[in-house]
Amino acid sequence: MLVDRGIAVKKRRVLALSAMSRRDFLKLSGAGVAGAALLGVTGCGAVGASQAHGAKGGGVRKFVYVYEQPDVTSQGIAANAFQKKLEEVSDGSMSITQYPSAALGGEPELLQMVLSQAVDFVNSSTANATLLAPQSAVFSLHYLFESQQHAIRAAADQRVNDIYNEMTRSTVPGGHTLTLYASPLRNFYSKNIEVKNVDDIKGEKVRVQAARTEDITYAAYGAQTVHMAFGEVFTSLQTGVIDMAENALMYYYTAGQYEVAPVMSMTEHSGNTQTIWVTNNTWNGLSEEEKGWVQAAANEVRKMTTGQKGLDFEEKAKNDLKAQGVTFVEDVDKGSFKEIAEPLQDKLAANLGEAATQIVQRVRELR
């Protein structure tokens, strides 16, 4: 079901308030500490598994699952699927409390909670996951995915997941990923710039994901990159701090960013792959049977066509936005972008590491 304009504005305000609080949030002795204070004894990582959940077999064990975006987006769809499956396979002995819409901070703060063990499960984009595991940037390589369906196949592929999950296990000290899943591809949007080919973004200030691969790719396009929290994008577009931004239509819609940037160009230039993290304290506090239940819940997210549900949401949102006067530029010369981006893929992947190179190779095999 579509959220109406009033709800979209409300959710934008929630995100904006979260963004404004980040500065104070990070002034504390770490975002995870602040999260622990907010969660009290609810989160496993905040006080330790045995204290938060009680002895094994003693009542319902409660876990905290956090994410940045509203619960109507792919992140919420995934969280609900995870919760339903975990409660089902555990026969009600495990339960999830969700904190959506950046209630405990944006993704950079939430990922810090993986390190500090302040929560149990964190949903993040793979782009933001580069803060913990730099090789995650591989999923943001431009035109690595030739279509939305290709991105869905790649995120659901067992081999891709095995490579990625093992990489996070070996490189991240606070936790590891349980699964990948696809969210719709990313497009450019602005007040009045129609992007029909790569020349249309030359010299423009574009808010991009905070990954080194993005800076290199956009420099090759001739654009200027700007990094900022998602919740700051609305005001930055409104005031001209940035000329354009890029994201999936879904997040553009639920954050109300179309109000200040009513032109979206359907470039579909990069993936929006998501991942679910579990903290070490939580994972190590589980029995082998319980670990199997948690992994089964993650596998449910992967196989339930979360990506397709996201596309269905976007189609409805697109129709609603058209009715509100948003312009969609469909006749994009993607070849002008690919001519620059595709030759960079292997070099960028090699610079990231062996896991990234293996993922690129496997994703290509899935075309």
N, C-alpha and C positions, 0 to 999 in steps of 0.2 A: 504494500500500500504506500502511495506517495505521501510524504509529509507536505503539508500545505505551506504557503509562503510564510505564514506567521510562525510555524514551528521551525522552519528553516532559519528564520531570523533569530529565534530564540537560541537555537543550537549554535549559530555563529557567535552570539554573545557569550555563550558558555565557553567556546573555544577562545574567544578574544580575552576573556577574563583569565583563562588558564595561561595564555601567553603572557599577559601582564604580570602574573604572579611568578613567572619563571625566574625573574631576576632575584626576587626575594627568596624563592625556593632554593636557588643555587648558592645563595649566601650562607645557607646553613652548612653544617659540616658534611655535606653530601646529600644529593637528592634522595638516595635510599634511606638515609636517616630520617629525613622529613616524612617520607612515605611510611616508615615504620611508626612514627609518632601519630600520623593520621589514622593508620590502620589499627593501632593498639594491639590487642592480642588476636585479631582476626587473621592476619597474614602469617603463614607458616614461617617465612624467612624472618619476620620481625622479632620473633621470640624463640624460634627453634621448633622443630616439628613436634617433639614430644610434648611441649607445653601447649602449643596451639591446638593440637589435635587429640591429646589424651593418649592413653596407652592403646596399642593396636587391639582392635576388637572391642574397644570400649566406646560405643556410641558413634555418632556421625562425625566424620573428619571433615573439617571445613577448609576450603582453599580459596585464595584470592586470585582472580584473573583480571588483568588490566589492559586497556587499549585506548588509543587516542581518539578514534573517530566515533561518530554516533552509532547507536545500535542498529540503525536501519541499513547500514553499509555492509560491505563484505566482511569487515572486522566483526560486526555484530552477528552476522549470519554464521560466521565461523565459531564465535564464542558460544552461541546458543546450541550449535550442533555438538561442540565439545562437551558442554555442560550436560546436555540431554543424554549423550552416549555414556559419559562417565558415571552419571547417576544410575543409568540402566545397568551397565555391566557390573557395577559395584553393589547392585541390589540396594541402593540408597545409603550405603555406608560412607560414601564420599559425596560432598556437595560443593558447589561453586557459588561464590559471590562475585558478581561482575562490577567493575568500575569503568564504564565507557565514557566517551566524550571528554577525554583529557581530565577527568575528575581528579586524578592524582598527578597531572602533568602531561606534557607532550612526550613524544617517543624518546627524545634524548634523555629525559628524566626517568622515564620508565625503564629504559635499558640500563641506566645506572643502578636501578633496583635489582637487576639481575646480579650485578657484582656485589651489592650490599646485602643480598638475600632478603630484601624487605617484603617481597611478595612471592607468590608461587609460580604463576604463569603470566607471561607477557606476550602480547601480539605486537609485532612491529613489521614495518616494511623491510625488505632486504636492503634498500638504500640506506635507511637509518641504522640497520644492523651493522653497517660498516664501522660504526663507532666501537663495536666489540670485535668484529671479525671483518677486516678490510676486504677479504676476497668476496664478500657478499655483493660488492659492487658489480660483479659479473652480470647480475640479473638486470642491471640498468643500462647495459650496453645498447646503444641505439640501433634499432632494426635487427636485433638478435632474433626477435620474434616476428615472423612474417604476417601474422594475423592474431586476432583474439583467440581463436581456437587453438592455434599453435602454442600460445602462451599457457592456455589451460592444460594442454597435453604435457607440456614440459614440466609444469609445477606438480602434476599428478604422477609423473614418471618415477618409478621406484629407484632406478639407477641415479637419477639426478638427486633425489632425496638422500640416498645413501652417501653419495659424495659430499653433499652439503652438510648433512648432520654429523658425519665423521669429522669433517673439517672443524666445525664448531666445538665438538668434544675435545679436540686436540689443541685448540688455540685459545678458547675462552675460559678463564679461571672460575667464573661464577656460575656457569650453567651451560646448557646446550639446547639446540633446537630439536623439536619433535617432528615437525613436518613443514613443508611448503604448501602454499595454495595460491591460486591466481586471483587477482583483482583486475578489472578492466585496464586497458592500455591508456597511456597518457597523451594529452593534446595541449596545444597552446591556447591561451585566452587573454584578452586585453580589452581596453576601452573601445578601441576603434581600428586596430591593426588586423587586417586579414592576411593570414599566412598562407600563400599559395605556392611558394617555393622558398628555398633556403635564403635567397636574397632578402626576403621580407623580414628576417630577424637580425640582419647584419647591423651592428651598432646599437641594438636595443638592449636594455637592461632586463634580464630575465631571471626571475627567482627559480632556482633549480635545487635539486636534492643535493645534500652536502656530501658528495662523493668526488674524489679526485678524477675519476673517469668522466664525470659530467663537465668539470672545468676544462678538461682537455678537449672533449668533443665540441663543446660550445665555442671554445676559442677557434677551433677549426672551421666552425660555421661563421665566425666573425661576430658573434654576440658577446655581450658582457654578462658574466654570471654574478648573481647575488644570492647569498645564503641567509635564510631567516626561518624562524619557527613558522609552522603552518598557520597558527592563529594570528600572525602578524601580516599575512598576505592581503587580507581584505583592506585594511587601512593603507597599506603600502601601495596598492593599486589605486585606491581612492585619491591619495595625495600625490601620486606621481613618483614616489620613491623608486618604484619599478615600473617598467613599461608593460610587462606581461609576466604571466606565470604559466606553469604547465602542471597538469595533473589529470587524473581520471575525471570524467564527467560527473561521476557519482559524488566525489568529494567537493567538486566545484559547486554542485547543486546543494548538498546538505549544509555546506558552510555559508551559503548565500552569496558566494563571490560573484555570481552572475549579476548582482545588483550594481556592481561597480565595474564589471568587465563583461559586457553583454555580447562579445564576439568570441566564439570558440572555433578554432580551425582544427579539423579532424586529421591531424598528422599521424596519430598512433605511432609515435616515434620511439617509445621505450616501454618496458614492462612495468608492472606495478605489483610484483610478486611479494607475497606476505609470508611470514613465518611465525610459528608459536615456540616460545622459549619456556623451559622449566629451570628453576634455580637448583643449584647443587644440594642445598640443605633439604629442599623438598624431595628431590629425586632420591637422595641417599637415605632419607627417612622412610622410604616405602619398602614394603616387602616385594619379593619378586612377583607375586600375584598382583599386587597393587600397581607395580610398574607396568605390567601387562595391560591392566585396565586403562591406565593413563595413555599408553601408546595406542590402544584400541580407539580411544576417544580422538586422538590426533589423526589416526588413519581415517576415521569417519569424516573428518573435515576434508581430508585430501580427496576422498572418493565420492563425496556427495555433490560434486559439480558446483562447488561454491562459486567458481568463476562464472558459470552459466547463469546462476541466480543473480550475480552482479550485473551481467549483461542485460538480463530481463528488467532489473531495476533501472538501469541506464536508459533503456528504450522508453520506459514510461516517463522518466524524468525529462528526457529529450523532448517528448511531445508536450509536456507541461511547460518547459522553457520556451519552446517555439510559440506557444500561446501567449507567453508573457513578453514576447518581442525579442528574444535572444536570437542572434544570427549564427547559423552554423555554416562554416565554409567547408564544403565537401570536395571541391575540385582541387585537391592538393597534389602537387607534383612531388610525390614521395621520392622519386628517383633522384631529384636534386639533392636531397638529404642523404640518401643511401650512397651516392657517389662519394661522399666525404666520410660517412660514418662506417661503412662496412670494411674499408681497408684498415681502419683503426682497431677493429675488434680483436684480432689475434695478438697484436702488440700490447694492447691494454690488458688482455687476459693473462698474457705471459708475465707482465709486470706485477699482476696481482698474486699469481702463484699457481702451483700445479693443479690444485682443486678447481680453480677458475678455468684453466685451460681444458680440463676434462669436462667440465659442465658445458662449455661452449661447443665442444665436439659432440657431446651427447644431444644437446638441444638441436643442433643442425641435423642430426640423424632423425629427429622426430618431425621434420618438416614434411 
